[in-house]
């Protein structure tokens, strides 16, 4: 059952990137002698991020790999908290973000 009291306490909404915000595919190739990477993001996720911005909920993305495509999509949507760390560093990175923002684990949904 959905607990509205608990939902009202949420201050940070976290998303994994690959396979959650994307269709789980990464296209890597070369263009003009430069390595390029493409990911396919769902446009409807973009709408939800826009709606969240009006509700004073901080949105954070976390990815287990460095990706210019992730950074560009986050910038396009105004997502300021983008953590691109190794997969083994995800939890410590989230802990550091919560500490920096003064938010407790109970105030985060992921």
LUMZALO-328664 format. One record per atom (N, C-alpha, C, O): y, x, z. Coordinates in steps of 0.1 Angstrom, whole numbers, plus 2048, in hexadecimal, padded with zeros to 3 digits. Each point is the difference from the previous one (the first is absolute). Layout:
! LUMZALO-328664
YXZ...
END
This chain:
! LUMZALO-328664
7F480880080C7F880080C80980080180A8078097F27F280D8077FE8097FE80D8027F580480281680280880080C80F8027FC80480C7FE8047EA80280E8017FC80880980A8098077FC7F37F881180780880A7FE80F7FD80A8088017EA7FC7FB7FD80D7FD8078047F380580C7FF7FB7EC7F78078027F380F8038028058087F98017F181080F80180280380E80580C8047FF7EB80380880280D8067FF80B7F580480B8037F77F27F17FE80B7F680E8057FC8087F97FB7F981480680C8077FB7FE80A7F58098047F97EA7FF8057FC80A7F57F47FA7F97F67FD80680A8037ED7F57FC7F87FC80C7F78078047F87ED80180A7FB80B7F97F67FD7F57F87F78028098107F37F77FE7F57FA80D7FC80780A7FF7EB7F77FF7FB80B7F98037FE7F18037F57FC7FE8157FC8047FF7F27F57FE7F77FE7F67FA7FA8158047F57FF7F67F57F68037FA80180B8047F57EC7F67F68038067F48077F97F680181380B8058067F580680C7FB7F98017F47FB80881580380C7FD7F77FE8027F28077FC7F77EE80C8067FC8037F27F37FA7FD7F97FA8098038067EA7F27FB7FC7F580B8027F57FE7FB80E80C80D7F780A8047FD80A7F57F78088008127F87F57FE80A7F580C80A80080B7FC8047F28107F980A80A7FE7FE8067F27F58057FD8167FB7FB7FF8067F380780D80080C8018037ED80A7FA80680D8017FF8067F27F58007F98158068028008077F380B8097FE80680580A7FD7FF7EA80A8097FD8097FA7F57FC7FB7F681180680C80A7FC7F780A80B7FE80780580A7FB8007EA80980B7FE7FD80D80880A8078047EA7FB7FF7FC80C8078027FE80F7FD80A8088067EA7FD8027FE80E7F57F68057FD7F67F97FE80C8137F77F78068077F380480B8018057EF7F47F78057F38047F57F88067F58017FD8107F680C7F67F78078067F27FF80C7FE8037EC7F87FA8047F27FF7F77F88097F48038018127F38067F87F78088057F27FC80B7FE7FB7EC7F88068047F27FD8027F980D7F67FD8078177FF7FB8037F880C8017F27FC8047FC7F57F87FB8158017F27FE80F7FB80280680280A7FF7F77EC80E7FC8008027F680C80B7FF8057EB7F97FE8027F680B80280780E8077FA8097F38127F880380780D80E80480180680080B8018037E980E8038008087F480680A8028077F37F27F58077F48057FE7FF80F80A7FD8077EA8057FE7FE7FF80E80880A8088057FD80B7FD80F7EF80880A80780F7FC80080780280A7FD7F87EC80E7FB7FF8027F580B80B8008067EC7F77FB8017F580A80080680E8087FC8097F080E7FA7FF80680D80D80780480480080C8038067EA80D80780380A7F68078088048087F77F07F48097F68067FC7FB80E8077F88067EE80D7FF7FB7FB80D80080B80A7F97FF80A80E80C7F480180B80A7F38068047FE80480B7F87FC7EB7F480780280080D7F88027FF7F47FB80C8137FF80D7F97F38007F97F57FD80580B8087EE7F48017F87FD80F7FF8098087FD7EB7FC8057FC80E7FF7F48017F77F77F78008098137F77F48027F77FA80D80580780A8047EC7F77FC7F980C8037F58037F57F97F77FD8078157FF7F78047F57F980D8048068098067ED7F87F77F980D80280280A7F67F880A7FF8127F57F88028097F680F8007FC8067F68007FF8157FB80E8027FB8007FA7F27F78027F88137F58068017FA7F280F7FC7FD8067F98087FF80D7ED80D7FC7FC8017F17FC80A7FA8027EB8017F97FF7F17FC8027F880D8077F67FF7F380D80C8027F980C80E8018058067F68048008167FC80E8028048097F87F780A7FA8067F48057ED8097F97F77FF7F180380B7F98007E98028027FF7F18028067FD80E8067F58017F88138098067FD80D80F8007FF8077F88067FF8127F380E8007FE8057F47F980B7FA8047EE8027F28047F47F88007F38098097F87FE7EE80880C8007F480980880280C8017F68098058157F980880380C7F780380D8057FE80B7EF8067F37F780480B80480E8047FE80A7F98087F781380580D8057F580880780180C8017F67EE8057F58078087F48027F77F87F77FF8078147FB7F58037F77F980D80580680B8007EE7F48057F980B8067F58047F67F67F97FE80B8137FC7F68057F77FA80C80680680B7FF7EF7F38087F980B8087F28007FC7FB7F77F97FE81380B7F18007FE7FA7F58078057FB80A7EF8017F27F97F48067FE80280F8007F68077FD8167FD7FD80380E80C8008087FF80080D80D8007ED80D8008088077F280080B7FF8057EE7F77F68067F28008047FB80E80B7FC8027EB8048078037FB80D80B8088088097FA8057F68137FB80B80880680E7FD7F980A7FF8077F67FF7EC80D7FD7F98057F280480C7FF8027EB7F88008047F280580680180E80A7FA8037EE80E80580580180E80E8068018087FC8087FA80E7F080E8077FF80A7F67FC80B8008057F27F87F18097F67FB8047F680A80B7FC8027EB7FF8058027F680B80980680B8097F98057F48137FF80880780A80F8017FB8097FD8077F98087ED80D8027FA8087F380080C7FF8027ED7F67FA8067F27FF8017F980E8067F68017F380F8098007FA80D7F87F38008047F68067F180A7F27F87F47FF7F28038057FB80B7FE7FF7EB80A7F38028057F57FB7F68037F87F77F180C80B7F57FC7F87FF7F17FF7FC7FB7F58077FE8167FE7F280080B7F87F88007F47FE80A8147FE80B7FB7F77FE8037F280A7FE7F87EA8078047FE8047F27F47F87FB7F67FE80780B7FE7ED7F47FA7F87FD8097F580A8067FA7EA7FC8027FC8097F67F67FA7F77FC8057F6
END
